[in-house]
Amino acid sequence: MRSENKAYLLGIAAVLIWSTVASAFKITLDYLDPLGMLLIASTVSTLVLFMVVMIRGKLTDIGNLRSVVRSALTGLINPFSYYVVLFIAYDRLPAQEAQPLNYTWPIVLALLSILFLKKRIPCRSVMAILISFSGVVLISVRPIIMEGPSLDALGIILALGSGIVWSVYWIIHLRRDSDPEVSLLINFAFGTLFILIACLVVGVDMPTEPGGLIGAAYIGAFEMGLTFIIWLKALRLTGNTARISNLIYLSPFLSLIFIHVIVGENIYITTISGLILIVAGIVIQGRPR
């Protein structure tokens, strides 16, 4: 199988998994506060990544001191900083608003790839990204259009900020030569330590209800654990970061189905209109020359 085709298959698989997590965020936040949810999820993710590394016989690669130090520092970015910001945003906003705001990260990633990865982005890709981004904006401003000045400005800023943090994290990972699975394991091991310290400082109560524990474990295993590896592999295989990044815009559409059916949010016309623009950008990007 050609590497580009394999990149597409891995990208689609990651998108399908990530499409479920917005609903998982909202449901689990009914049981836990953001830091408590993050501690459980990050712990589970660390265990999942440890098992992956152990099964593949890579535990001996952890001993590289330089790699450990760098991964510890990036652990401050992800999972610590990224998910603290993201979970607080989801706690403040409806899922159908927090999600598309967070999904601005492929735009930032594509733009940063020009500077850091020296990847060439065709003009058609730029146009497709702008069209998709306009759809994200339309979804994001729904409170102003339909309800007046009642939007949660802090929630919006946090959701947008999470997209920036995420894209910076992936740029750092794409520029590194270390094994991605080992690197992610060390990231999450140190990130979990930072999260635990934050929980102790803030005084977070540990949950006891099964719903919160199950939801956080699901987020850790699928949102934070295995899907990281799948998506990073897709980005490394592709010759066009912008094209693979556009696949992520399928996830908001799929997620809306879960958000409506499972969470029970009414899906607004602005959301549907925005997704039409998002899909239009994907179609333009995917057309043959």
C-alpha positions as CSV (number, residue, x, y, z in Angstrom):
1,M,0.0,0.0,0.0
2,R,1.3,3.4,-0.9
3,S,2.3,5.6,2.1
4,E,-0.1,8.3,1.1
5,N,-3.0,5.9,0.9
6,K,-2.0,4.5,4.3
7,A,-1.9,8.0,5.7
8,Y,-5.4,8.6,4.6
9,L,-6.7,5.3,6.1
10,L,-5.0,6.1,9.4
11,G,-6.3,9.7,9.4
12,I,-9.9,8.5,8.8
13,A,-9.5,5.9,11.6
14,A,-8.4,8.6,14.0
15,V,-11.2,10.9,12.9
16,L,-13.8,8.2,13.6
17,I,-12.5,7.6,17.1
18,W,-12.2,11.3,17.9
19,S,-15.8,11.9,16.7
20,T,-17.1,10.2,19.9
21,V,-15.1,12.1,22.5
22,A,-17.0,15.5,22.5
23,S,-20.0,13.6,23.8
24,A,-17.8,11.7,26.3
25,F,-16.4,15.1,27.5
26,K,-19.8,16.6,28.2
27,I,-21.2,13.4,29.8
28,T,-18.2,12.9,32.1
29,L,-18.1,16.5,33.1
30,D,-21.5,16.0,34.7
31,Y,-19.7,13.7,37.2
32,L,-16.2,15.2,37.5
33,D,-14.6,18.6,37.5
34,P,-12.0,19.2,34.6
35,L,-8.9,18.4,36.7
36,G,-10.3,15.3,38.3
37,M,-11.4,14.0,34.9
38,L,-8.0,14.8,33.4
39,L,-6.1,13.0,36.1
40,I,-8.0,9.7,35.6
41,A,-7.9,10.0,31.8
42,S,-4.2,10.8,31.7
43,T,-3.4,7.9,34.0
44,V,-5.4,5.4,31.8
45,S,-3.7,6.8,28.7
46,T,-0.2,6.3,30.3
47,L,-1.1,2.7,31.1
48,V,-2.4,2.1,27.5
49,L,0.8,3.6,26.0
50,F,3.0,1.6,28.4
51,M,1.3,-1.6,27.2
52,V,1.8,-0.6,23.5
53,V,5.5,0.1,24.1
54,M,6.0,-3.1,26.1
55,I,4.2,-5.3,23.5
56,R,6.4,-3.8,20.8
57,G,9.6,-4.4,22.8
58,K,10.6,-0.7,23.1
59,L,10.9,-0.3,26.9
60,T,14.7,-0.2,26.6
61,D,14.4,2.9,24.5
62,I,13.1,4.9,27.5
63,G,16.6,5.1,29.0
64,N,17.7,7.9,26.7
65,L,18.2,10.8,29.2
66,R,18.0,13.5,26.7
67,S,14.8,12.1,25.2
68,V,13.3,11.8,28.7
69,V,14.1,15.4,29.6
70,R,12.6,16.7,26.3
71,S,9.5,14.5,26.7
72,A,9.0,15.7,30.3
73,L,9.0,19.3,29.1
74,T,6.5,18.6,26.3
75,G,4.4,16.8,28.9
76,L,3.7,20.3,30.3
77,I,2.1,21.1,26.9
78,N,0.3,17.8,26.4
79,P,-1.5,16.4,28.3
80,F,-1.3,19.0,31.1
81,S,-1.8,22.4,29.5
82,Y,-3.8,21.3,26.5
83,Y,-6.4,19.3,28.3
84,V,-6.8,21.6,31.3
85,V,-7.7,24.4,28.8
86,L,-9.9,22.2,26.7
87,F,-11.8,20.6,29.5
88,I,-12.6,23.9,31.1
89,A,-13.8,25.2,27.8
90,Y,-16.1,22.2,27.4
91,D,-17.3,22.7,31.0
92,R,-18.4,26.3,30.1
93,L,-19.7,25.9,26.5
94,P,-22.2,23.6,24.7
95,A,-20.4,20.7,23.0
96,Q,-21.4,21.9,19.6
97,E,-19.6,25.2,20.2
98,A,-16.5,24.1,22.1
99,Q,-15.8,21.4,19.5
100,P,-15.5,23.5,16.3
101,L,-13.6,26.2,18.1
102,N,-11.1,23.5,19.1
103,Y,-11.0,22.3,15.6
104,T,-9.3,25.4,14.4
105,W,-6.0,23.6,15.1
106,P,-5.6,22.0,11.6
107,I,-5.6,25.6,10.2
108,V,-2.8,26.5,12.6
109,L,-0.9,23.3,12.0
110,A,-1.0,23.7,8.2
111,L,0.3,27.3,8.5
112,L,3.0,26.3,11.0
113,S,4.1,23.5,8.8
114,I,5.3,26.1,6.3
115,L,7.6,27.6,8.8
116,F,8.8,24.6,10.8
117,L,8.4,21.5,8.5
118,K,9.2,23.3,5.2
119,K,6.2,21.6,3.6
120,R,4.7,23.3,0.5
121,I,1.0,24.0,0.6
122,P,-0.7,24.5,-2.8
123,C,-2.9,27.5,-3.3
124,R,-5.9,25.2,-3.7
125,S,-5.2,23.8,-0.2
126,V,-5.1,27.3,1.2
127,M,-8.5,28.2,-0.4
128,A,-10.0,24.9,1.0
129,I,-8.7,25.6,4.5
130,L,-10.2,29.2,4.4
131,I,-13.6,27.9,3.3
132,S,-13.6,25.2,6.0
133,F,-12.5,27.8,8.6
134,S,-15.3,30.1,7.6
135,G,-17.7,27.3,8.5
136,V,-16.0,26.9,11.9
137,V,-16.4,30.6,12.5
138,L,-20.1,30.5,11.6
139,I,-20.7,27.7,14.1
140,S,-18.7,29.6,16.8
141,V,-20.7,32.8,16.6
142,R,-24.1,31.2,17.0
143,P,-24.7,32.7,20.5
144,I,-24.3,36.2,19.0
145,I,-26.5,35.6,16.0
146,M,-29.3,33.8,17.9
147,E,-29.1,35.0,21.5
148,G,-27.4,38.4,21.5
149,P,-24.5,39.3,23.7
150,S,-24.8,36.2,26.0
151,L,-21.8,34.3,24.7
152,D,-19.2,33.0,27.2
153,A,-16.1,34.9,26.1
154,L,-13.7,33.1,28.4
155,G,-15.0,29.7,27.2
156,I,-14.5,30.8,23.6
157,I,-11.0,32.1,24.3
158,L,-10.1,28.8,26.0
159,A,-11.5,26.7,23.2
160,L,-9.5,28.6,20.6
161,G,-6.4,28.6,22.8
162,S,-6.6,24.8,23.1
163,G,-6.3,24.6,19.3
164,I,-3.2,26.7,19.3
165,V,-1.6,24.6,22.1
166,W,-2.4,21.4,20.2
167,S,-0.9,22.5,16.9
168,V,2.3,23.6,18.6
169,Y,2.6,20.3,20.4
170,W,2.3,18.3,17.1
171,I,4.8,20.5,15.3
172,I,7.3,19.7,18.1
173,H,6.6,16.0,17.7
174,L,6.9,16.0,14.0
175,R,10.3,17.6,14.2
176,R,11.7,15.0,16.6
177,D,13.5,11.9,15.5
178,S,12.6,9.8,18.7
179,D,10.2,6.9,18.5
180,P,6.7,8.5,18.7
181,E,5.2,5.8,20.9
182,V,8.0,5.9,23.5
183,S,8.0,9.7,23.4
184,L,4.2,9.8,24.0
185,L,4.5,7.4,26.9
186,I,7.1,9.6,28.6
187,N,5.0,12.7,27.8
188,F,1.9,11.3,29.5
189,A,3.9,9.8,32.4
190,F,5.3,13.2,33.3
191,G,2.1,15.0,32.3
192,T,0.1,12.8,34.7
193,L,2.6,13.7,37.4
194,F,2.1,17.4,36.8
195,I,-1.7,16.9,36.8
196,L,-1.5,15.0,40.1
197,I,0.5,17.8,41.6
198,A,-2.1,20.3,40.4
199,C,-4.9,18.3,41.8
200,L,-3.2,18.1,45.2
201,V,-2.6,21.9,45.2
202,V,-6.1,22.7,44.2
203,G,-7.7,20.1,46.4
204,V,-9.7,18.1,43.8
205,D,-11.9,15.4,45.3
206,M,-11.5,12.0,43.7
207,P,-14.7,10.6,42.1
208,T,-16.5,7.5,43.2
209,E,-19.4,7.3,40.8
210,P,-19.0,4.6,38.1
211,G,-20.3,7.0,35.3
212,G,-17.4,9.4,35.9
213,L,-14.8,6.7,36.2
214,I,-15.9,4.9,33.0
215,G,-16.2,8.1,31.0
216,A,-12.7,9.3,32.0
217,A,-11.2,5.9,31.3
218,Y,-12.8,5.9,27.8
219,I,-11.3,9.4,27.2
220,G,-7.9,8.3,28.3
221,A,-7.8,5.1,26.3
222,F,-9.2,6.4,23.0
223,E,-8.9,10.2,22.9
224,M,-5.5,10.5,24.6
225,G,-4.0,7.0,24.0
226,L,-4.2,5.0,20.9
227,T,-5.5,7.7,18.6
228,F,-2.4,9.9,19.3
229,I,-0.3,7.2,17.7
230,I,-2.6,6.7,14.8
231,W,-2.8,10.4,13.9
232,L,0.9,11.1,14.3
233,K,1.7,8.2,12.0
234,A,-0.7,9.6,9.4
235,L,1.0,13.0,9.5
236,R,4.4,11.5,9.2
237,L,3.5,9.3,6.2
238,T,1.8,12.1,4.2
239,G,3.6,14.5,1.8
240,N,0.8,17.1,2.3
241,T,0.1,18.0,5.9
242,A,-2.8,20.3,4.8
243,R,-4.6,17.6,3.0
244,I,-4.5,15.1,5.9
245,S,-5.4,17.9,8.3
246,N,-8.6,18.6,6.3
247,L,-9.8,15.1,7.2
248,I,-10.3,16.3,10.7
249,Y,-13.2,18.4,9.5
250,L,-15.3,15.2,9.1
251,S,-15.2,14.7,12.8
252,P,-17.4,17.7,13.8
253,F,-20.2,16.4,11.5
254,L,-20.0,12.9,12.9
255,S,-19.7,14.3,16.4
256,L,-22.9,16.3,16.0
257,I,-24.8,13.1,15.6
258,F,-23.4,11.7,18.9
259,I,-23.9,15.1,20.6
260,H,-27.6,15.2,19.5
261,V,-28.4,11.6,20.2
262,I,-26.4,10.9,23.4
263,V,-25.9,14.3,25.0
264,G,-29.3,15.7,23.9
265,E,-28.2,19.1,22.5
266,N,-30.4,20.6,19.8
267,I,-28.4,21.2,16.7
268,Y,-28.8,24.7,15.4
269,I,-29.1,25.9,11.8
270,T,-25.9,27.8,12.1
271,T,-24.1,24.6,13.0
272,I,-25.6,22.8,9.9
273,S,-24.7,25.8,7.6
274,G,-21.2,25.9,9.0
275,L,-20.7,22.2,8.4
276,I,-21.8,22.7,4.7
277,L,-18.9,25.1,4.4
278,I,-16.5,22.8,6.1
279,V,-17.5,19.9,3.8
280,A,-17.2,22.2,0.8
281,G,-13.6,22.9,1.7
282,I,-12.9,19.2,2.0
283,V,-14.4,18.5,-1.4
284,I,-12.3,21.3,-3.0
285,Q,-9.2,19.9,-1.3
286,G,-9.9,16.4,-2.5
287,R,-10.6,17.1,-6.2
288,P,-8.0,15.8,-8.6
289,R,-6.0,18.4,-10.5
